[in-house]
Amino acid sequence: MQEKIKLLKEKLSELADLRSASAVLGWDQLVNMPVGGAADRGEQIATVEKIQHAKSTSDELGRLLEDLAEYSNQLDDDSDNKRLIKVAKRNFDKQIKVTSKFVEEFARESTVAQSVWEKAKDTSDYSIFQPNLEHLVELRRQYADFFKPWDHVYDPLLDDFEPGMKTSEVQEIFNVLRPKQVELIKAISEKEKVDRSFLFLDYPDEKQWAFGEEVITKFGYDWDHGRQDKSAHPFTTSFGINDVRITTRVKENYLPTAMFGTFHECGHALYEMGIAQNLNRSPLADGASMAVHESQSRMWENLIGRSKPFWNHFYPRLQEYFPSQLGNVSLDKFYRAVNAVEPSLIRVEADEATYNLHIMLRLELEIALMDGSMAVKDAPEAWNQKFKEYLGILPQNDAEGVLQDVHWSFGGFGYFPTYALGNLVSVQLWEKMSGEIMDIDGKIEKAEFNVILDWLRSNVHVYGAKYEPQELVKKITGSRITSEPYVKYLKNKFGEIYSL
């Protein structure tokens, strides 16, 4: 059996290399590629994806996994080999249901659609992107059909990002969470608004960039194995755990965009960089799920990056970068400003109290698109109606509304719920970590982030994708994903800021 497990690892390493090659092409498209290259790039990625799909569904791989089934049953449940076989079998069983023709077509369309989306967003013209989105929605419905019978058409899409989780589970979590967040937002809305005007001054691009890089270097981002570039929508990509790259975007008239975007993407990258080296070039060299991934990015962005201890340390330094803008702004005033609760149009700039509402409305829209109860042409109007219902505000144009997120352009239906789930997981992990690290606030105030990173590396990162998300969260915290700790965190934090 040792020869067969060795052969399996060789084949899985080839698949990992192909995924990395595709990721390089995708990264280059969003960072460097001229706009006219989209069609050719679509063909290139489609070819790589076609080869990858053929290898990942080969009869030889299928027989190998069958032969290793009995061997796997004899292994300890936590062994790397047992988990590798389990994840490889799960991936094989999913891939074998999807046709090669579909994989090619989807890769081609999603690559071209991303470039069309960028143009549509820049011009705030949904009609430019609508035909591409119609095609992508149809393709995602076709994809779901490969996995019939299902309980819900959205289940196969969600499963790609949250292995083992059902739509009904997410809806149940959100149904409990929504009224509690709405109640908190209502209480805050009755208080005096926080002054945020100084965040909208002129903040030169290069200084924002330099401050962000200074902070994430102290977080532990390894520049020998990563880099940061600009893109229309911030993202993190991995070409293996030794090459993990991030991007951000900068608004010169709004300080938080690049700053918190950089913290957020660094959190993703730290996760990938912390996966055990022996898992590299395997399907285990990945996050447990996107919710667990988001728990890391939201933790560094919010639980650390928006905390009072963090700014006790870094605010004097930020004032050195921007003396004319912030020199006369007190620490307390700045802290309140970057934590102000105010319904906003742009998800990635939303405050902690309202952020999950952005996700919940997107989930409803995605489900409506998938089950056919909403036509693609009606998405902008439905988006605006949901915004009015959930957040009490209306987008003034498509760029602020239905076109603001990149996810639909690459066919990422099923992705959005993971953002809200990640918020919940981040606080569950934080509660556990805070109980094991003495004076964690003091460590943050001294910028001693190595203690926090070491805990995350030992308890979360090192496992990669060995465990399913619910399994991992329970292994670490003793509980499955739940909203109670997050609601408690919000009430405590904003209760203090707004004297509730």
C-alpha angles and dihedrals in degrees: 000000000000090000091051094048088049090051091048091053091050092053093045090050090056090052090049090052091052091050089051091049090052090048091053090054090048094048092049091049092057097039110030114003118113112242092246092063096071098099094049091044089053090056092047094051091043090055093050091046091049091053091045092050092049092052094043092054100039120138089235092057091046092052091046092054091048091051091051096049095090092043089052092053090059094054128094110267092241098047117122092231094052091049092045092053091046095051093042091051091048091051092046093050090052097043094048090062093057121078123235090232090058093049091053095046094046093049091049096046096044092050094051092041092059091060091045090050091054090054092045092050093047090053095034090232115139093184090071092059100034097089091051092048091049089054092047093049090051090049092051090051089051089050092052090050090061088068101049132173096057134152091233133011088234094057098084091048094049091046091062089064101026108034112215096007123124130212090241090058092053093046090050092052092046093047089058094043101044101068092046092053092044090052091051093047091050091052091049092047089062091060127082114280118254116243108247099158095113091061089067097059126108109290111178114237098232094052093050088050093049094049092049092051091047091054098046090048086061090045086061105260107162110224091190087066102031148031140196126232138165125264139164090253122023116248144158124225133183128209089184127319091286096059113046117160133191135196134196140177128232130217111193092201097048119051103196098061100075095027099057092031089059092048089049097051091044088059090057091047095049088056093053092044091052098057112117112270092229089065094057117124091021135098087256091065091089139076119285087244140324091267091057088044090051090048087064097046094044091047094057092039099046117009090046107016097048096038126114094236090054093054093043084067104033105034096079087052092049089051089055089056093047109024097155094048100040106015093102096036113101122229092245092051091049093047091052091047096054089047098042115137112225128140108253138183101230117072098206089054096044121121121247095257096054101030097091091054088063089056096046093053090048090052091054091049093048092050090049091051092048098046092044097241089122127043120223090240089060095051097099093053093044090048091053092047091051091049091053091047097045104031106016095236136099129222112239094212143004094267089060091042134031095000099051097096127062096209100092091050091065093040093254097158108156093035102093099069089061091068093062093040088052090057090055094047092047092062093043089055092043092055090052094045094046089056091055102039112068114230096354091177090056090052090053092047089056092044089241093151094152090083092055093043092049090054092049091046092052098042105031118006101048093063096058108183096339092116133041113247099256090044093051095046091050092046090055103034104021091241138082118241108303136166100221099090091047094051090048090050092051093048093049096045099043093035087064096042094047099030092238 
